[in-house]
């Protein structure tokens, strides 16, 4: 059964309950997205807790809502705690079952909110209409932060061969039932073009997909407040999701054809004027730039900006380029630090 507050546990079984809680299994490391034949029984010893006990849930949920708005997704809040075995079993099933994991990646921003011993973030739960006396508990929000569904997880619980867990098929059906309706790529682009015309701006059109890590890096960089403010001087930002939007592949193919290019992977992006004329695209001398990372990719991006700018100054463009260069140098320094730490650890093992 799911976990309830200690306040409602009879005094005569309190010590027994506390002993059981102390022995509850931990969540396993994420597995490859292969659907298991039976519900997952989580193992002991997983080094990373499911719930960040130091996080400000209000801030995390707000960020998830903002991202869900941009991506036409839902937010799935999992209220729970690290002491709760059922909470960790649920999180484990959502990670290890391939179909459920894919659905979450494509259609949801997932947030794990730590409720402690039912003494943390309960004000936020109340504001969102999540009234629960047992965990884990699920809340689904739309892109405006409105609560659409409140769901206890007991209906998903199963026992198979004496092992407890959650039924992946039932979880998947629940998630699919409440996912956002897909957008039409041509309509999304048309709306961006109309907005650009009204504002006398260009369109920064980029193609991506939920599984594409470099796409997320581009989008996250563009979303930084200081970067977004500069790009907004000249561009309306529009993303076409090649996997999730209806007709996205046709829009992608049309833009590639207009650029005289073959499919070169994603992210691929293009700057358009108000009449949808291409001003520059991300295919550079060495292929698709994607997220501008290497020096020659950053330079190609600068060339693109110079070709399309109206209000951006040369100083603005250099600021954008410096941000990309600084990002690369930070990552290189961090990689070197981790390498040195690994080598130091190996040296310590050898001495022992």
N, C-alpha and C positions, 0 to 999 in steps of 0.2 A: 504493500500500500504506500501511498505518497506520504510525505512528512507533514506533520502538523506542529503548531507552536507548543513548546514545553509547558506553557501556561495552562493548557487544557488537558495535560496528561495527569491522570490520577497519581497522588503522591506515592502510593504503594508500589507503582511500577516505574517510578522515576529513575532509580538506580539501574534497573534493567534496560531501560530505553537508552540511558546515557552510555551504558556499556556497548549496546548495539551500534550506536552512532559512531563510537570510537573505532569499531571494527569494519566500518563500511568501506567497500572497495573504491579505488581511485580510477579516474578515467584513463584509458590507454592513449598512447601516442597516435596521432592521426594515421589512418591506414589509407592505402590506395583506394580510389573510388570504385570498389567492386562490391556489388550488392551481395550481402550474406544470405545464406539459405534460412537462417533463423535469427531471432533478435539477439543483439549483441550483449554479452555479459562482460562488464568492464572489469579489468584486472587491476591489481594493486601496483603501486609504485610509479604511477604517472607523475613526472616531475613538475608539470605545469598545471596549476589549478584552472578550472573552467571560468571562475568568476574573479574579476579583478576587485579585490576588497578595498583598494584605495581609490578607485575611480569615482568621479562625480557623475552619477548616472544621469542627472539632468542634462549635463553638458554632452555626454556621449549620445543620449537619445536625440537631442537637438541636432547634433551633427549627422546622425543616421537619417533623420527626417529630411534634412536638407539634401543629402545625397540621394535619397529615395525620390525626392521631387525631381531632381535632375535626371534620374535614370528611369523614371516611370516605374518605380518598384514600390513594394510595401516594406514596412519595418516590422520585424518579428522580435518582440521582447520576450526573453526567457527569464522570468523571475525565479530566483533560486539561491543556492548557497553551496559552498565547497564542502560543507559537512553532510550534504544531502546526497545519498547514493543514487536515488532516482533522478536527481538533477543531472548527475554526471553520466548516468546511463543514457538519458535522453540526448545529451550533447554528443555522446559517443556514437549513438545510432545515427544522428544527423550528419556526423562526419564520415562514418565508415560505410554507410549505404550509398552506393553510387547514384541512384536516382534521386534520393532525398538531397544529397549534397549538391547535385547539379541544379535542382530546383531552387535551393537556397542561394546558390551562386548567381543564378540568372534572375531571380525574381524578388529577392529579399535582401534587406540590410539587417543583419542579425546582431542583436545586442543582448548580452547576458548581464542582468542587473542583480547584484548581490543584496539580499534582504537581511543578511546576518541571521540573528535569531528572531526574525520578524520585528526587528527594531531599527532597520536601515531602509531608507528610500520608500518608506510606507506612505509618506506624504505624496510622493510622485505617483505611486500606484493609485492612490485615492483620486488624484487629479485626472488620471487617465481612465478611471472607472474600473480598475482592476481590483476587485474585492475577493480576496482568497484567504483561506485558513490552512491551506496545504500547498506544498510546492513539489515539483515544478509547476508553473502556471504560465500560460501564453497569452500575450496581447498582440494583436495585429493593428498597426497604424497605417493610414494612407500618407501620401506625400505632403499633406497639410498638417500632419500630426493628429488627425482625428482618429479616435479609436473605432475600429470597425468590428472587431471580434474579441471576446474574452473567452478563454477556453481552458478548463482544467484538463490535465493530461491523463486522468485515470482511464478514459475510453481507449487510449492508445496502448495501455499496459497489457502485457501478455506473459504467460509462463510456458516455457517449452523445455521439456525434459528436466524440470526442476530449476531451470534458469529463468530469472526474471529480466524483463527488458521492455522494449517498445516495438510495436508492429510497424515496420517501415512502410508497408502498403497503406495503412491507415493514416500515418503521418503525411505521406505524399498526397493522398486524396484531400486531406485538410488544407495543405499548402496550395495545391492547385485550385481548390475551390475559392480561395481568397486572394489569388494573385491579380495584379492589375491587368486590365485589357490591353492588348498590344497596340502600339501606335503604328500609323501608316507613314512610312519613310518619306514618300512624296509630299504628304501634308506637312510633316515636320519641316522639311526643306522649304516649302512654299511659305510657311509662317515666318521662317527666319528671313527669307528674301523680302517679304512684306515689311518686316520690322527694320531691316537694313535700309530699305527705300525711304521709309518714314524718317529714319534718323540720319539719313545721308551717310551711311557707313558701308563697309565691306562685310563679307561673310567669311568666317573662319570655319570651314566645313571639314570635319574629321570623322573618319570611319574607324570603328572599334568593335569589340565583342567582350562579353564577360570574362572569358578565359584568358584574355590577352593582357599579360602583365605590363608590357611596354605601353599599351593603350591606357591603362590605369595610371601609369607614371606621367604620361602626357597630360591626362585630365586633372590629376592631382596638382601638377605644377601650374597649369592654367588656372586652377581654382584658388591658388594662394592669393589673398587679398591684394597684395602689392603688384602681383603679376596681372591679375584680372583687371585691376584699375587701369593699367597701361594698355593692355590689349583692347579694352573697351573704348579707348579713344578712337579706334578705327574699325573695330570688328564686332559683329554679332556672332556669338559662339553657338554653333550647332553641331551636335553629334548624331551620326547615323549608326545605330547598332546593327551590324550585319547579321546577327543571329536572332535578335528579338523583335525587330521591326518588320512589319509586313511590307514586302516589296523593296527591302533594303538592298538586296543584291542587284536589282535592276538599276537603282540609283548609283550604286558603286560602279557598276559596269559602264554606265553612261558617262560618268566623270572620268574614268580611266580612258575610255575611248576618245573623249574630247581632249585629253592630255596626250593622246598617242601612246599610251602605256598599256602594258600587260599587268595582270594582277601581281603585285610585288609584296603582298603581305600587309599587315596592319600593325600600328596605326599608319594610315595614309591620309594626307590632308591637302587641301587646296584652298586658295583664296579666290573668292568670286566677287565681281562687282555687282551693282544693282540689277544688271541685265543677265546675270549668271555667266558672264564671260570670265574665263579663267585668267587670273593675273599671275599666278605662280602656283607650283605644286611641289610636294615634298620629295619627288624623285630627283636626286642629285647626281653628280658625276659618278658616284660609286654605288648607285642604287637608291632604294627608298630610305630617306632619312629616319622615318619613324619618329620616336622621341629623340630630339637632338641631344646627343650625349657626347660622342667623340668630337674633337675640335673641328674636323672638316664638316661634320653634321651641323654643328652650331653655326659655322660660317655660312652654310647653305641656307639655314633658317634666317640668318641676317640678310642674305641676298633676297630671300622671299619678302621679308618685311620692307626692305628698301623699294622693291618693285610695287608693293601694294599700298604703302603708307599715304595718308593724307594729313592727319593731325599728329602722328607720332614724330617726335624729333629724333635726330641722330643720337642725342643723349639717352632718350627713352629706349631706343633699340640697343644701345650699348649696355644699358641696365638689364635688359632682358637677356642679352648674351652673357653678361657677367653672372647672372643668377644661374644659368645653365652650367657655366664653367665652374662656379663655386660648388654647385651640387656634385659635379664629377670629382672635384678634388676632395670634398668631404668624404665621399664614398671610397675613394682610393685610400685616404688616410685611415678610415675605419677598417678597411680590408687589411691594411698593413698591421694595424693594432691587433686585430683578431689573429692574424698569422703569427705575430710575435708571441701572443698569449698561448697559442697552441704549441709553439716550439718550446716555450718556457715550461709548459706543463709536461711535455715529452721529456725534457731534460730532467725535470724533477722525478719522473717515474723511473728514468734510467739510474739516477743516483740512489733511489730506494732499492 
